[in-house]
């Protein structure tokens, strides 16, 4: 099943990285698990920059699901542009999305994925309402 990235989303972060030799598997392309690592790295970099780092004694974000669609293989020595987007704030959640393209082929998406983020009160281990500042940050302008 392929999950489509929505048209209505907000770009919040970009990162560039080199595919490492060790990212590849025996088939000579980037191992599928690495795409999730790339998405995770972009999401965490953005969350820290936005002041959303998890606070074990307070509140913060937790990923409750993740997916990735694979369109074209990445391989060493590709250089990749990962664009991260957000959308669809709910009462306790919002969506994150990421697209990956080679810098040598701008606009051609090689993989796209995402994950649902839920806002959690860590000491209580319970979902809580998104803080207003987070809701504003992840809302797509009308």
N, C-alpha and C positions, 0 to 999 in steps of 0.2 A: 504494500500500500504506500503510495506516495502522498506526502502532505505538501500542499502548495504554500509558498510564501505569499502573504497577502499583498495586494497593491497598496493598501492604506497602512503605512508604517512610517516610523520616524528614525532617520539615521542618527545614531548617537556616538559611534566610535568606528575608527578604522585602524587597522594595524597591518604592517607588512612584515613578512618573515621569509627566510630561506628554508626550503625543505632540506632536512638533514639526511645524510646517507642512512642513518639508523632509523629513520621514519619509515623506510621501505620494508616490504616483506619479501619472501622468497619468489614471488611473482614479478618483482621488479617495479612495483608501484607502491605508493603510500598505503600503509595498512589502514583498514577501515577505522580501527580504534583511534588512530591519530587524528582523524577529522574531528572526532569528539573532543580530543585534547586541544586542538586549535580553537574550536568554538568556546571551550571552557576558558582558555587563556584570554581570549578577547573579552568574554563576559566578565571575568574577574578583574581584568585591567580597567574596564569601564566602570564597574561597581566601585572599585577603590578610588578612582579619579572623581567619581560622582558623590563620594561620601557614604556609600552604601555597603561598606565592608561589614561582614557579620560581626556582631558583638556578643560573644558567648554569655555575658551576664545581662544582655539586653535583648534587642530585636535585630532582625536582619533577614536577608534573602536565603531561600533554600530552593534548589531545583527539584521539581516533582516529576518531570518527565523530560525526555530529550529524544530527538530524531535527527537523521541526516539522509538526504537524497544524494546519490552519487550519479553524476552525469558524464564526467570525463576523468580519466585517471590523472593524478598528480604524481610526479616522480622527481627524484634528485636529478638535476640541480634547479628545479623550478623555484621562482620567487613568486610569492602569493600575496594578493591583497585580500584581506578579510574585512568585509563591511558588516557592522552589527547594527541591528534595528530593534525597536521596541514597538509594542502596540497593545491594544485591548485591555486596559486596566479594568479589573473587576473589583469586588469588595476587598479581597485578600491577595489577588494574583495579578500578574501581567505576563505578556508573552515576549520572548526574545527570539530574534531571527538572525541568521548569519549567511552571507554568501561568500564564496571563495572563487577567485579568478586568478589566472596567471598574469603577471605584469606584462608578459610578452603578448597576451591576447586580451586586451582590455574589453570589458563588457561580456565576455564569454564565461558564464558561470559553470565551474567544474563541479561544485558541490554546494548544497544549501541545506541548512538545518536550523534547529531552534530548540527551545525549551520553555516550559512554563515555570515561572518563579512564583513562589508563595512567600508571603511575609510572615515571619514566625517570632513569637515571644519564646526565646530559648529556655529560660528557667522554667516556664510553664509548659513547654513543648506543645504549644498550641498556635494555630493560625490566628492572626489578628488583622484588623483593617489596615490597608496600606496607609502610611502617613501621607498627609496632604502634599508635602514636598516631593515625595516619591511619585504619587499619582500625577502631579503636574509634570514631572520630568519624563514620564513614560506616556503621557497623553499625546495623541497625534492632533496637530492643529486642524481645525475644521476648514 
